[in-house]
Amino acid sequence: MSNPGDLPRAITLHVRDTCLCLHAQRAARALARRFDEALRPLGLTSGQFSLLMSLNRPEPPSIGRVASGLVMDRSTLTANLKPLQRRGLVKVAVDEEDRRNRRLTLTAAGRALLRKAFPVWKDAHAAAERRIVGCSPDDLRAALRTLS
């Protein structure tokens, strides 16, 4: 029995079928699961792969710059760095120019793992792109970028 203040079921179904946010979240979770499965033999999650890849730069980035690039708050980034630090994949160092900041560096082990992970990611990425129908993957990426 429904309450007088309840929304009609038709509205619930409309949101379920049309909500961009819901569909983007579902797609993101499904994609993350596929990449997680592919990267699992290397002991990485899709998020860890993205984080390590974001550190693959000529100069060590600051925590703030990496957090911004990954659209993540600093405390979440710091928590995500801990297991990578424990594995010896990432080094966190005090910024010599501004001692309040921290710089992030891939270690030799982190770079080696990225070299192994990239072909795995590439294959999983190609498989995911083949499943996208109705628009080109480049058009989809461009449309999604307009929302950020």
C-alpha positions as CSV (number, residue, x, y, z in Angstrom):
1,M,0.0,0.0,0.0
2,S,1.4,3.4,-0.9
3,N,1.4,6.5,1.3
4,P,-0.3,9.7,0.1
5,G,3.1,11.5,-0.2
6,D,4.8,8.8,-2.3
7,L,5.8,9.5,-5.8
8,P,4.0,7.6,-8.5
9,R,5.8,4.5,-9.7
10,A,5.9,6.0,-13.2
11,I,8.2,8.7,-11.9
12,T,10.5,6.1,-10.4
13,L,10.6,4.3,-13.7
14,H,11.2,7.5,-15.6
15,V,14.2,8.3,-13.5
16,R,15.6,4.8,-13.7
17,D,15.3,4.9,-17.5
18,T,16.6,8.4,-18.2
19,C,18.8,9.6,-15.4
20,L,22.3,10.5,-16.8
21,C,23.9,10.3,-13.4
22,L,22.6,6.8,-12.7
23,H,23.6,5.5,-16.1
24,A,27.1,7.1,-15.8
25,Q,27.5,5.5,-12.3
26,R,26.4,2.1,-13.5
27,A,28.7,2.3,-16.5
28,A,31.7,3.5,-14.4
29,R,31.2,0.6,-11.9
30,A,30.9,-1.9,-14.8
31,L,34.0,-0.5,-16.5
32,A,36.0,-0.5,-13.2
33,R,35.0,-4.2,-12.6
34,R,36.3,-5.2,-16.1
35,F,39.6,-3.4,-15.6
36,D,39.9,-4.7,-12.0
37,E,39.5,-8.2,-13.3
38,A,42.1,-7.7,-16.0
39,L,44.7,-6.1,-13.6
40,R,44.1,-8.5,-10.7
41,P,46.9,-10.9,-11.7
42,L,49.3,-7.9,-11.3
43,G,47.9,-7.1,-7.9
44,L,46.4,-3.8,-9.0
45,T,42.9,-2.3,-9.1
46,S,41.8,0.0,-11.9
47,G,42.1,2.9,-9.5
48,Q,45.6,2.0,-8.5
49,F,46.6,1.7,-12.1
50,S,45.2,5.2,-12.9
51,L,46.9,6.6,-9.8
52,L,50.3,5.1,-10.8
53,M,49.9,6.3,-14.4
54,S,49.1,9.8,-13.2
55,L,52.6,9.8,-11.5
56,N,54.4,8.8,-14.7
57,R,55.8,12.3,-15.3
58,P,59.2,13.9,-15.8
59,E,58.9,15.9,-12.5
60,P,57.3,14.6,-9.3
61,P,53.8,16.1,-9.0
62,S,52.4,17.5,-5.8
63,I,49.6,15.7,-4.0
64,G,47.3,18.6,-4.8
65,R,48.0,18.4,-8.5
66,V,47.4,14.6,-8.6
67,A,44.3,14.9,-6.6
68,S,43.0,17.6,-8.9
69,G,43.8,15.5,-12.0
70,L,42.0,12.5,-10.6
71,V,39.1,14.6,-9.4
72,M,39.7,13.3,-5.9
73,D,40.1,15.0,-2.6
74,R,43.5,15.0,-1.0
75,S,42.6,12.8,2.0
76,T,41.2,10.1,-0.4
77,L,44.3,10.3,-2.5
78,T,46.5,10.0,0.6
79,A,44.5,6.9,1.7
80,N,44.9,5.4,-1.8
81,L,48.6,6.0,-1.8
82,K,49.2,4.1,1.4
83,P,49.0,0.5,-0.1
84,L,51.2,1.6,-3.0
85,Q,53.8,3.1,-0.7
86,R,53.8,-0.2,1.4
87,R,54.4,-2.1,-1.8
88,G,57.3,0.2,-2.6
89,L,55.7,1.5,-5.8
90,V,55.4,5.1,-4.8
91,K,57.6,7.4,-2.8
92,V,56.2,10.5,-1.0
93,A,58.8,13.2,-0.2
94,V,58.7,16.7,1.2
95,D,58.8,19.4,-1.4
96,E,62.1,21.2,-1.1
97,E,60.7,24.5,-2.3
98,D,57.6,24.4,0.0
99,R,58.0,22.1,2.9
100,R,54.2,22.0,3.5
101,N,53.7,20.2,0.2
102,R,54.5,16.6,-0.7
103,R,55.8,15.3,-4.0
104,L,54.9,11.9,-5.4
105,T,57.4,9.7,-7.3
106,L,57.1,6.3,-8.9
107,T,59.9,4.0,-7.7
108,A,61.7,1.7,-10.0
109,A,59.3,-1.1,-8.9
110,G,56.4,1.2,-9.7
111,R,57.7,2.0,-13.2
112,A,58.3,-1.7,-13.8
113,L,54.8,-2.6,-12.7
114,L,53.3,0.1,-15.0
115,R,55.3,-1.4,-17.9
116,K,53.7,-4.8,-17.2
117,A,50.3,-3.4,-16.6
118,F,50.1,-1.2,-19.7
119,P,49.6,-4.0,-22.2
120,V,46.9,-5.6,-19.9
121,W,45.1,-2.2,-19.7
122,K,45.5,-1.7,-23.4
123,D,43.8,-5.1,-24.2
124,A,41.0,-4.4,-21.6
125,H,40.5,-0.9,-23.0
126,A,40.2,-2.1,-26.6
127,A,37.7,-4.7,-25.5
128,A,35.6,-2.0,-23.7
129,E,35.8,0.3,-26.7
130,R,34.5,-2.5,-29.0
131,R,31.4,-2.8,-26.8
132,I,30.5,0.9,-27.2
133,V,27.8,1.3,-29.9
134,G,25.9,4.2,-31.1
135,C,28.8,6.7,-31.1
136,S,32.5,6.6,-31.5
137,P,34.6,6.2,-28.3
138,D,36.2,9.6,-29.0
139,D,32.8,11.3,-29.3
140,L,31.7,9.6,-26.0
141,R,34.9,10.8,-24.2
142,A,34.4,14.3,-25.6
143,A,30.8,14.4,-24.4
144,L,31.8,13.2,-20.9
145,R,34.6,15.8,-20.7
146,T,32.1,18.6,-21.2
147,L,30.4,17.6,-17.9
148,S,33.6,18.0,-15.8
